[in-house]
């Protein structure tokens, strides 16, 4: 999934991620254009996964 697809579907993806991981907050899932690495970093810390695992998880949603 590329950046455009993520940006366009982010609200839907956020909802799915919150359902699976109840401890994720809106701040954890804050998407700002140009700051994707920060988002991946926050998710890595919360989920205990590598950046590649986080990217794969998001693309599979």
PQR file with spaces between the fields and no chain letter, atoms N, CA, C, O and H, PARSE charges and radii, in Angstrom:
ATOM       1  N    UNK     1       0.868   -1.172    0.000 -0.4000 1.5000
ATOM       2  CA   UNK     1       0.000    0.000    0.000 -0.0000 2.0000
ATOM       3  C    UNK     1       0.907    1.225    0.000  0.5500 1.7000
ATOM       4  O    UNK     1       1.813    1.340    0.825 -0.5500 1.4000
ATOM       5  N    UNK     2       0.652    2.143   -0.940 -0.4000 1.5000
ATOM       6  CA   UNK     2       1.492    3.331   -1.004 -0.0000 2.0000
ATOM       7  C    UNK     2       0.920    4.465   -0.161  0.5500 1.7000
ATOM       8  O    UNK     2      -0.158    4.336    0.420 -0.5500 1.4000
ATOM       9  H    UNK     2      -0.084    2.049   -1.611  0.4000 1.0000
ATOM      10  N    UNK     3       1.653    5.580   -0.099 -0.4000 1.5000
ATOM      11  CA   UNK     3       1.262    6.697    0.762 -0.0000 2.0000
ATOM      12  C    UNK     3      -0.097    7.277    0.385  0.5500 1.7000
ATOM      13  O    UNK     3      -0.864    7.672    1.263 -0.5500 1.4000
ATOM      14  H    UNK     3       2.529    5.685   -0.571  0.4000 1.0000
ATOM      15  N    UNK     4      -0.401    7.332   -0.902 -0.4000 1.5000
ATOM      16  CA   UNK     4      -1.683    7.873   -1.349 -0.0000 2.0000
ATOM      17  C    UNK     4      -2.832    6.995   -0.885  0.5500 1.7000
ATOM      18  O    UNK     4      -3.866    7.501   -0.448 -0.5500 1.4000
ATOM      19  H    UNK     4       0.223    7.011   -1.615  0.4000 1.0000
ATOM      20  N    UNK     5      -2.658    5.690   -0.975 -0.4000 1.5000
ATOM      21  CA   UNK     5      -3.699    4.760   -0.520 -0.0000 2.0000
ATOM      22  C    UNK     5      -3.893    4.849    0.986  0.5500 1.7000
ATOM      23  O    UNK     5      -5.020    4.813    1.478 -0.5500 1.4000
ATOM      24  H    UNK     5      -1.818    5.279   -1.330  0.4000 1.0000
ATOM      25  N    UNK     6      -2.790    4.966    1.712 -0.4000 1.5000
ATOM      26  CA   UNK     6      -2.889    5.088    3.165 -0.0000 2.0000
ATOM      27  C    UNK     6      -3.614    6.375    3.529  0.5500 1.7000
ATOM      28  O    UNK     6      -4.513    6.365    4.370 -0.5500 1.4000
ATOM      29  H    UNK     6      -1.874    4.995    1.312  0.4000 1.0000
ATOM      30  N    UNK     7      -3.235    7.472    2.908 -0.4000 1.5000
ATOM      31  CA   UNK     7      -3.851    8.766    3.201 -0.0000 2.0000
ATOM      32  C    UNK     7      -5.349    8.745    2.909  0.5500 1.7000
ATOM      33  O    UNK     7      -6.142    9.265    3.694 -0.5500 1.4000
ATOM      34  H    UNK     7      -2.505    7.480    2.224  0.4000 1.0000
ATOM      35  N    UNK     8      -5.731    8.157    1.802 -0.4000 1.5000
ATOM      36  CA   UNK     8      -7.130    8.131    1.401 -0.0000 2.0000
ATOM      37  C    UNK     8      -7.997    7.253    2.281  0.5500 1.7000
ATOM      38  O    UNK     8      -9.182    7.533    2.457 -0.5500 1.4000
ATOM      39  H    UNK     8      -5.086    7.735    1.165  0.4000 1.0000
ATOM      40  N    UNK     9      -7.431    6.204    2.830 -0.4000 1.5000
ATOM      41  CA   UNK     9      -8.188    5.236    3.624 -0.0000 2.0000
ATOM      42  C    UNK     9      -7.848    5.291    5.107  0.5500 1.7000
ATOM      43  O    UNK     9      -8.213    4.382    5.853 -0.5500 1.4000
ATOM      44  H    UNK     9      -6.468    5.977    2.687  0.4000 1.0000
ATOM      45  N    UNK    10      -7.160    6.335    5.549 -0.4000 1.5000
ATOM      46  CA   UNK    10      -6.617    6.320    6.897 -0.0000 2.0000
ATOM      47  C    UNK    10      -7.684    6.194    7.980  0.5500 1.7000
ATOM      48  O    UNK    10      -7.483    5.455    8.944 -0.5500 1.4000
ATOM      49  H    UNK    10      -6.864    7.074    4.943  0.4000 1.0000
ATOM      50  N    UNK    11      -8.810    6.889    7.852 -0.4000 1.5000
ATOM      51  CA   UNK    11      -9.847    6.802    8.891 -0.0000 2.0000
ATOM      52  C    UNK    11     -10.375    5.376    9.025  0.5500 1.7000
ATOM      53  O    UNK    11     -10.610    4.900   10.136 -0.5500 1.4000
ATOM      54  H    UNK    11      -8.974    7.489    7.069  0.4000 1.0000
ATOM      55  N    UNK    12     -10.557    4.708    7.918 -0.4000 1.5000
ATOM      56  CA   UNK    12     -11.016    3.318    7.949 -0.0000 2.0000
ATOM      57  C    UNK    12      -9.960    2.412    8.572  0.5500 1.7000
ATOM      58  O    UNK    12     -10.281    1.555    9.396 -0.5500 1.4000
ATOM      59  H    UNK    12     -10.366    5.095    7.016  0.4000 1.0000
ATOM      60  N    UNK    13      -8.713    2.599    8.185 -0.4000 1.5000
ATOM      61  CA   UNK    13      -7.622    1.791    8.726 -0.0000 2.0000
ATOM      62  C    UNK    13      -7.471    2.022   10.230  0.5500 1.7000
ATOM      63  O    UNK    13      -7.238    1.083   10.990 -0.5500 1.4000
ATOM      64  H    UNK    13      -8.452    3.295    7.516  0.4000 1.0000
ATOM      65  N    UNK    14      -7.606    3.279   10.649 -0.4000 1.5000
ATOM      66  CA   UNK    14      -7.512    3.612   12.071 -0.0000 2.0000
ATOM      67  C    UNK    14      -8.541    2.845   12.886  0.5500 1.7000
ATOM      68  O    UNK    14      -8.226    2.293   13.941 -0.5500 1.4000
ATOM      69  H    UNK    14      -7.795    4.043   10.031  0.4000 1.0000
ATOM      70  N    UNK    15      -9.762    2.813   12.396 -0.4000 1.5000
ATOM      71  CA   UNK    15     -10.832    2.108   13.092 -0.0000 2.0000
ATOM      72  C    UNK    15     -10.531    0.627   13.228  0.5500 1.7000
ATOM      73  O    UNK    15     -10.752    0.045   14.290 -0.5500 1.4000
ATOM      74  H    UNK    15     -10.018    3.261   11.540  0.4000 1.0000
ATOM      75  N    UNK    16     -10.030    0.011   12.169 -0.4000 1.5000
ATOM      76  CA   UNK    16      -9.697   -1.411   12.204 -0.0000 2.0000
ATOM      77  C    UNK    16      -8.557   -1.683   13.183  0.5500 1.7000
ATOM      78  O    UNK    16      -8.576   -2.678   13.908 -0.5500 1.4000
ATOM      79  H    UNK    16      -9.851    0.484   11.306  0.4000 1.0000
ATOM      80  N    UNK    17      -7.570   -0.798   13.198 -0.4000 1.5000
ATOM      81  CA   UNK    17      -6.439   -0.982   14.097 -0.0000 2.0000
ATOM      82  C    UNK    17      -6.864   -0.826   15.557  0.5500 1.7000
ATOM      83  O    UNK    17      -6.384   -1.557   16.423 -0.5500 1.4000
ATOM      84  H    UNK    17      -7.555    0.010   12.609  0.4000 1.0000
ATOM      85  N    UNK    18      -7.747    0.110   15.828 -0.4000 1.5000
ATOM      86  CA   UNK    18      -8.236    0.304   17.198 -0.0000 2.0000
ATOM      87  C    UNK    18      -9.047   -0.893   17.668  0.5500 1.7000
ATOM      88  O    UNK    18      -9.015   -1.238   18.849 -0.5500 1.4000
ATOM      89  H    UNK    18      -8.136    0.704   15.124  0.4000 1.0000
ATOM      90  N    UNK    19      -9.776   -1.532   16.755 -0.4000 1.5000
ATOM      91  CA   UNK    19     -10.529   -2.720   17.121 -0.0000 2.0000
ATOM      92  C    UNK    19      -9.597   -3.858   17.509  0.5500 1.7000
ATOM      93  O    UNK    19      -9.872   -4.590   18.460 -0.5500 1.4000
ATOM      94  H    UNK    19      -9.803   -1.252   15.796  0.4000 1.0000
ATOM      95  N    UNK    20      -8.499   -4.013   16.781 -0.4000 1.5000
ATOM      96  CA   UNK    20      -7.562   -5.102   17.054 -0.0000 2.0000
ATOM      97  C    UNK    20      -6.668   -4.806   18.250  0.5500 1.7000
ATOM      98  O    UNK    20      -6.333   -5.708   19.018 -0.5500 1.4000
ATOM      99  H    UNK    20      -8.275   -3.418   16.008  0.4000 1.0000
ATOM     100  N    UNK    21      -6.283   -3.543   18.408 -0.4000 1.5000
ATOM     101  CA   UNK    21      -5.365   -3.139   19.481 -0.0000 2.0000
ATOM     102  C    UNK    21      -6.024   -2.017   20.272  0.5500 1.7000
ATOM     103  O    UNK    21      -5.868   -0.841   19.944 -0.5500 1.4000
ATOM     104  H    UNK    21      -6.555   -2.811   17.784  0.4000 1.0000
ATOM     105  N    UNK    22      -6.748   -2.382   21.296 -0.4000 1.5000
ATOM     106  CA   UNK    22      -7.537   -1.429   22.077 -0.0000 2.0000
ATOM     107  C    UNK    22      -6.685   -0.368   22.765  0.5500 1.7000
ATOM     108  O    UNK    22      -7.195    0.703   23.093 -0.5500 1.4000
ATOM     109  H    UNK    22      -6.875   -3.338   21.562  0.4000 1.0000
ATOM     110  N    UNK    23      -5.406   -0.639   22.989 -0.4000 1.5000
ATOM     111  CA   UNK    23      -4.558    0.328   23.677 -0.0000 2.0000
ATOM     112  C    UNK    23      -4.010    1.420   22.765  0.5500 1.7000
ATOM     113  O    UNK    23      -3.317    2.319   23.242 -0.5500 1.4000
ATOM     114  H    UNK    23      -4.992   -1.509   22.722  0.4000 1.0000
ATOM     115  N    UNK    24      -4.302    1.366   21.463 -0.4000 1.5000
ATOM     116  CA   UNK    24      -3.886    2.436   20.555 -0.0000 2.0000
ATOM     117  C    UNK    24      -4.771    3.656   20.764  0.5500 1.7000
ATOM     118  O    UNK    24      -5.992    3.541   20.865 -0.5500 1.4000
ATOM     119  H    UNK    24      -4.864    0.635   21.076  0.4000 1.0000
ATOM     120  N    UNK    25      -4.144    4.823   20.827 -0.4000 1.5000
ATOM     121  CA   UNK    25      -4.887    6.073   21.013 -0.0000 2.0000
ATOM     122  C    UNK    25      -4.915    6.857   19.706  0.5500 1.7000
ATOM     123  O    UNK    25      -4.221    6.514   18.749 -0.5500 1.4000
ATOM     124  H    UNK    25      -3.152    4.917   20.744  0.4000 1.0000
ATOM     125  N    UNK    26      -5.723    7.911   19.678 -0.4000 1.5000
ATOM     126  CA   UNK    26      -5.754    8.783   18.497 -0.0000 2.0000
ATOM     127  C    UNK    26      -4.384    9.410   18.257  0.5500 1.7000
ATOM     128  O    UNK    26      -3.976    9.596   17.111 -0.5500 1.4000
ATOM     129  H    UNK    26      -6.287    8.190   20.456  0.4000 1.0000
ATOM     130  N    UNK    27      -3.674    9.737   19.337 -0.4000 1.5000
ATOM     131  CA   UNK    27      -2.325   10.305   19.188 -0.0000 2.0000
ATOM     132  C    UNK    27      -1.367    9.305   18.550  0.5500 1.7000
ATOM     133  O    UNK    27      -0.523    9.681   17.736 -0.5500 1.4000
ATOM     134  H    UNK    27      -4.006    9.587   20.269  0.4000 1.0000
ATOM     135  N    UNK    28      -1.497    8.038   18.917 -0.4000 1.5000
ATOM     136  CA   UNK    28      -0.649    7.003   18.318 -0.0000 2.0000
ATOM     137  C    UNK    28      -0.907    6.890   16.824  0.5500 1.7000
ATOM     138  O    UNK    28       0.005    6.598   16.051 -0.5500 1.4000
ATOM     139  H    UNK    28      -2.182    7.733   19.578  0.4000 1.0000
ATOM     140  N    UNK    29      -2.141    7.120   16.424 -0.4000 1.5000
ATOM     141  CA   UNK    29      -2.553    6.919   15.030 -0.0000 2.0000
ATOM     142  C    UNK    29      -2.656    8.226   14.240  0.5500 1.7000
ATOM     143  O    UNK    29      -3.275    8.269   13.177 -0.5500 1.4000
ATOM     144  H    UNK    29      -2.881    7.357   17.053  0.4000 1.0000
ATOM     145  N    UNK    30      -2.047    9.283   14.766 -0.4000 1.5000
ATOM     146  CA   UNK    30      -2.087   10.584   14.088 -0.0000 2.0000
ATOM     147  C    UNK    30      -1.257   10.513   12.810  0.5500 1.7000
ATOM     148  O    UNK    30      -0.051   10.274   12.852 -0.5500 1.4000
ATOM     149  H    UNK    30      -1.545    9.247   15.630  0.4000 1.0000
ATOM     150  N    UNK    31      -1.916   10.723   11.679 -0.4000 1.5000
ATOM     151  CA   UNK    31      -1.243   10.684   10.385 -0.0000 2.0000
ATOM     152  C    UNK    31      -1.049   12.105    9.895  0.5500 1.7000
ATOM     153  O    UNK    31      -2.015   12.845    9.708 -0.5500 1.4000
ATOM     154  H    UNK    31      -2.896   10.917   11.645  0.4000 1.0000
ATOM     155  N    UNK    32       0.196   12.482    9.688 -0.4000 1.5000
ATOM     156  CA   UNK    32       0.509   13.781    9.116 -0.0000 2.0000
ATOM     157  C    UNK    32       1.339   13.551    7.868  0.5500 1.7000
ATOM     158  O    UNK    32       2.317   12.803    7.879 -0.5500 1.4000
ATOM     159  H    UNK    32       0.981   11.881    9.840  0.4000 1.0000
ATOM     160  N    UNK    33       0.935   14.204    6.803 -0.4000 1.5000
ATOM     161  CA   UNK    33       1.645   14.036    5.539 -0.0000 2.0000
ATOM     162  C    UNK    33       3.107   14.442    5.704  0.5500 1.7000
ATOM     163  O    UNK    33       3.409   15.500    6.255 -0.5500 1.4000
ATOM     164  H    UNK    33       0.141   14.812    6.794  0.4000 1.0000
ATOM     165  N    UNK    34       3.993   13.604    5.228 -0.4000 1.5000
ATOM     166  CA   UNK    34       5.418   13.863    5.331 -0.0000 2.0000
ATOM     167  C    UNK    34       6.041   13.336    6.610  0.5500 1.7000
ATOM     168  O    UNK    34       7.262   13.384    6.764 -0.5500 1.4000
ATOM     169  H    UNK    34       3.748   12.744    4.780  0.4000 1.0000
ATOM     170  N    UNK    35       5.234   12.836    7.527 -0.4000 1.5000
ATOM     171  CA   UNK    35       5.750   12.335    8.801 -0.0000 2.0000
ATOM     172  C    UNK    35       5.377   10.865    9.004  0.5500 1.7000
ATOM     173  O    UNK    35       5.060   10.438   10.114 -0.5500 1.4000
ATOM     174  H    UNK    35       4.242   12.796    7.403  0.4000 1.0000
ATOM     175  N    UNK    36       5.420   10.114    7.926 -0.4000 1.5000
ATOM     176  CA   UNK    36       5.052    8.701    7.996 -0.0000 2.0000
ATOM     177  C    UNK    36       5.998    7.916    8.902  0.5500 1.7000
ATOM     178  O    UNK    36       5.576    6.998    9.604 -0.5500 1.4000
ATOM     179  H    UNK    36       5.677   10.461    7.024  0.4000 1.0000
ATOM     180  N    UNK    37       7.287    8.286    8.881 -0.4000 1.5000
ATOM     181  CA   UNK    37       8.248    7.566    9.715 -0.0000 2.0000
ATOM     182  C    UNK    37       7.930    7.715   11.201  0.5500 1.7000
ATOM     183  O    UNK    37       8.116    6.774   11.973 -0.5500 1.4000
ATOM     184  H    UNK    37       7.630    9.033    8.311  0.4000 1.0000
ATOM     185  N    UNK    38       7.452    8.891   11.605 -0.4000 1.5000
ATOM     186  CA   UNK    38       7.055    9.092   12.998 -0.0000 2.0000
ATOM     187  C    UNK    38       5.877    8.187   13.351  0.5500 1.7000
ATOM     188  O    UNK    38       5.847    7.589   14.427 -0.5500 1.4000
ATOM     189  H    UNK    38       7.300    9.655   10.979  0.4000 1.0000
ATOM     190  N    UNK    39       4.920    8.090   12.453 -0.4000 1.5000
ATOM     191  CA   UNK    39       3.771    7.213   12.667 -0.0000 2.0000
ATOM     192  C    UNK    39       4.229    5.765   12.826  0.5500 1.7000
ATOM     193  O    UNK    39       3.811    5.077   13.757 -0.5500 1.4000
ATOM     194  H    UNK    39       4.944    8.576   11.579  0.4000 1.0000
ATOM     195  N    UNK    40       5.090    5.305   11.912 -0.4000 1.5000
ATOM     196  CA   UNK    40       5.590    3.942   12.000 -0.0000 2.0000
ATOM     197  C    UNK    40       6.354    3.728   13.305  0.5500 1.7000
ATOM     198  O    UNK    40       6.255    2.658   13.906 -0.5500 1.4000
ATOM     199  H    UNK    40       5.429    5.864   11.156  0.4000 1.0000
ATOM     200  N    UNK    41       7.108    4.722   13.748 -0.4000 1.5000
ATOM     201  CA   UNK    41       7.850    4.617   14.995 -0.0000 2.0000
ATOM     202  C    UNK    41       6.932    4.469   16.192  0.5500 1.7000
ATOM     203  O    UNK    41       7.188    3.645   17.071 -0.5500 1.4000
ATOM     204  H    UNK    41       7.188    5.591   13.260  0.4000 1.0000
ATOM     205  N    UNK    42       5.862    5.258   16.239 -0.4000 1.5000
ATOM     206  CA   UNK    42       4.899    5.167   17.341 -0.0000 2.0000
ATOM     207  C    UNK    42       4.238    3.788   17.351  0.5500 1.7000
ATOM     208  O    UNK    42       4.087    3.171   18.406 -0.5500 1.4000
ATOM     209  H    UNK    42       5.654    5.927   15.525  0.4000 1.0000
ATOM     210  N    UNK    43       3.847    3.313   16.168 -0.4000 1.5000
ATOM     211  CA   UNK    43       3.204    2.006   16.081 -0.0000 2.0000
ATOM     212  C    UNK    43       4.166    0.876   16.439  0.5500 1.7000
ATOM     213  O    UNK    43       3.761   -0.108   17.057 -0.5500 1.4000
ATOM     214  H    UNK    43       3.970    3.814   15.312  0.4000 1.0000
ATOM     215  N    UNK    44       5.437    1.009   16.055 -0.4000 1.5000
ATOM     216  CA   UNK    44       6.435    0.006   16.418 -0.0000 2.0000
ATOM     217  C    UNK    44       6.531   -0.113   17.934  0.5500 1.7000
ATOM     218  O    UNK    44       6.563   -1.221   18.470 -0.5500 1.4000
ATOM     219  H    UNK    44       5.766    1.809   15.553  0.4000 1.0000
ATOM     220  N    UNK    45       6.576    1.009   18.619 -0.4000 1.5000
ATOM     221  CA   UNK    45       6.690    0.995   20.072 -0.0000 2.0000
ATOM     222  C    UNK    45       5.460    0.381   20.718  0.5500 1.7000
ATOM     223  O    UNK    45       5.584   -0.453   21.616 -0.5500 1.4000
ATOM     224  H    UNK    45       6.550    1.909   18.184  0.4000 1.0000
ATOM     225  N    UNK    46       4.280    0.779   20.277 -0.4000 1.5000
ATOM     226  CA   UNK    46       3.045    0.284   20.887 -0.0000 2.0000
ATOM     227  C    UNK    46       2.797   -1.185   20.593  0.5500 1.7000
ATOM     228  O    UNK    46       2.337   -1.922   21.465 -0.5500 1.4000
ATOM     229  H    UNK    46       4.179    1.456   19.548  0.4000 1.0000
ATOM     230  N    UNK    47       3.096   -1.617   19.380 -0.4000 1.5000
ATOM     231  CA   UNK    47       2.773   -2.979   18.969 -0.0000 2.0000
ATOM     232  C    UNK    47       3.922   -3.953   19.173  0.5500 1.7000
ATOM     233  O    UNK    47       3.721   -5.166   19.125 -0.5500 1.4000
ATOM     234  H    UNK    47       3.470   -1.018   18.671  0.4000 1.0000
ATOM     235  N    UNK    48       5.131   -3.432   19.400 -0.4000 1.5000
ATOM     236  CA   UNK    48       6.281   -4.304   19.579 -0.0000 2.0000
ATOM     237  C    UNK    48       6.663   -5.038   18.311  0.5500 1.7000
ATOM     238  O    UNK    48       7.082   -6.194   18.353 -0.5500 1.4000
ATOM     239  H    UNK    48       5.295   -2.446   19.439  0.4000 1.0000
ATOM     240  N    UNK    49       6.515   -4.358   17.177 -0.4000 1.5000
ATOM     241  CA   UNK    49       6.826   -4.973   15.886 -0.0000 2.0000
ATOM     242  C    UNK    49       7.889   -4.143   15.181  0.5500 1.7000
ATOM     243  O    UNK    49       8.138   -2.996   15.553 -0.5500 1.4000
ATOM     244  H    UNK    49       6.175   -3.418   17.143  0.4000 1.0000
ATOM     245  N    UNK    50       8.513   -4.725   14.166 -0.4000 1.5000
ATOM     246  CA   UNK    50       9.484   -3.990   13.366 -0.0000 2.0000
ATOM     247  C    UNK    50       8.738   -3.085   12.389  0.5500 1.7000
ATOM     248  O    UNK    50       7.533   -3.226   12.181 -0.5500 1.4000
ATOM     249  H    UNK    50       8.310   -5.657   13.864  0.4000 1.0000
ATOM     250  N    UNK    51       9.481   -2.158   11.797 -0.4000 1.5000
ATOM     251  CA   UNK    51       8.867   -1.246   10.824 -0.0000 2.0000
ATOM     252  C    UNK    51       8.269   -2.022    9.651  0.5500 1.7000
ATOM     253  O    UNK    51       7.176   -1.703    9.185 -0.5500 1.4000
ATOM     254  H    UNK    51      10.460   -2.044   11.966  0.4000 1.0000
ATOM     255  N    UNK    52       8.978   -3.028    9.183 -0.4000 1.5000
ATOM     256  CA   UNK    52       8.472   -3.840    8.066 -0.0000 2.0000
ATOM     257  C    UNK    52       7.207   -4.587    8.456  0.5500 1.7000
ATOM     258  O    UNK    52       6.280   -4.702    7.654 -0.5500 1.4000
ATOM     259  H    UNK    52       9.867   -3.288    9.562  0.4000 1.0000
ATOM     260  N    UNK    53       7.162   -5.099    9.694 -0.4000 1.5000
ATOM     261  CA   UNK    53       5.967   -5.804   10.170 -0.0000 2.0000
ATOM     262  C    UNK    53       4.778   -4.850   10.263  0.5500 1.7000
ATOM     263  O    UNK    53       3.651   -5.219    9.935 -0.5500 1.4000
ATOM     264  H    UNK    53       7.915   -5.005   10.345  0.4000 1.0000
ATOM     265  N    UNK    54       5.037   -3.620   10.711 -0.4000 1.5000
ATOM     266  CA   UNK    54       3.965   -2.621   10.810 -0.0000 2.0000
ATOM     267  C    UNK    54       3.444   -2.281    9.416  0.5500 1.7000
ATOM     268  O    UNK    54       2.235   -2.227    9.196 -0.5500 1.4000
ATOM     269  H    UNK    54       5.953   -3.320   10.977  0.4000 1.0000
ATOM     270  N    UNK    55       4.356   -2.054    8.484 -0.4000 1.5000
ATOM     271  CA   UNK    55       3.948   -1.740    7.109 -0.0000 2.0000
ATOM     272  C    UNK    55       3.127   -2.891    6.512  0.5500 1.7000
ATOM     273  O    UNK    55       2.105   -2.660    5.866 -0.5500 1.4000
ATOM     274  H    UNK    55       5.339   -2.098    8.663  0.4000 1.0000
ATOM     275  N    UNK    56       3.574   -4.113    6.730 -0.4000 1.5000
ATOM     276  CA   UNK    56       2.866   -5.277    6.203 -0.0000 2.0000
ATOM     277  C    UNK    56       1.481   -5.378    6.830  0.5500 1.7000
ATOM     278  O    UNK    56       0.498   -5.641    6.137 -0.5500 1.4000
ATOM     279  H    UNK    56       4.404   -4.301    7.255  0.4000 1.0000
ATOM     280  N    UNK    57       1.404   -5.170    8.143 -0.4000 1.5000
ATOM     281  CA   UNK    57       0.118   -5.216    8.856 -0.0000 2.0000
ATOM     282  C    UNK    57      -0.861   -4.192    8.275  0.5500 1.7000
ATOM     283  O    UNK    57      -2.023   -4.510    8.022 -0.5500 1.4000
ATOM     284  H    UNK    57       2.203   -4.957    8.706  0.4000 1.0000
ATOM     285  N    UNK    58      -0.384   -2.970    8.067 -0.4000 1.5000
ATOM     286  CA   UNK    58      -1.252   -1.908    7.530 -0.0000 2.0000
ATOM     287  C    UNK    58      -1.695   -2.252    6.120  0.5500 1.7000
ATOM     288  O    UNK    58      -2.853   -2.034    5.765 -0.5500 1.4000
ATOM     289  H    UNK    58       0.560   -2.711    8.272  0.4000 1.0000
ATOM     290  N    UNK    59      -0.790   -2.785    5.310 -0.4000 1.5000
ATOM     291  CA   UNK    59      -1.152   -3.096    3.917 -0.0000 2.0000
ATOM     292  C    UNK    59      -2.143   -4.252    3.833  0.5500 1.7000
ATOM     293  O    UNK    59      -2.870   -4.370    2.847 -0.5500 1.4000
ATOM     294  H    UNK    59       0.151   -2.962    5.597  0.4000 1.0000
ATOM     295  N    UNK    60      -2.181   -5.115    4.868 -0.4000 1.5000
ATOM     296  CA   UNK    60      -3.095   -6.250    4.859 -0.0000 2.0000
ATOM     297  C    UNK    60      -4.490   -5.900    5.366  0.5500 1.7000
ATOM     298  O    UNK    60      -5.415   -6.698    5.216 -0.5500 1.4000
ATOM     299  H    UNK    60      -1.590   -5.019    5.669  0.4000 1.0000
ATOM     300  N    UNK    61      -4.658   -4.726    5.961 -0.4000 1.5000
ATOM     301  CA   UNK    61      -5.972   -4.339    6.482 -0.0000 2.0000
ATOM     302  C    UNK    61      -6.976   -4.084    5.394  0.5500 1.7000
ATOM     303  O    UNK    61      -8.126   -3.751    5.681 -0.5500 1.4000
ATOM     304  H    UNK    61      -3.906   -4.077    6.083  0.4000 1.0000
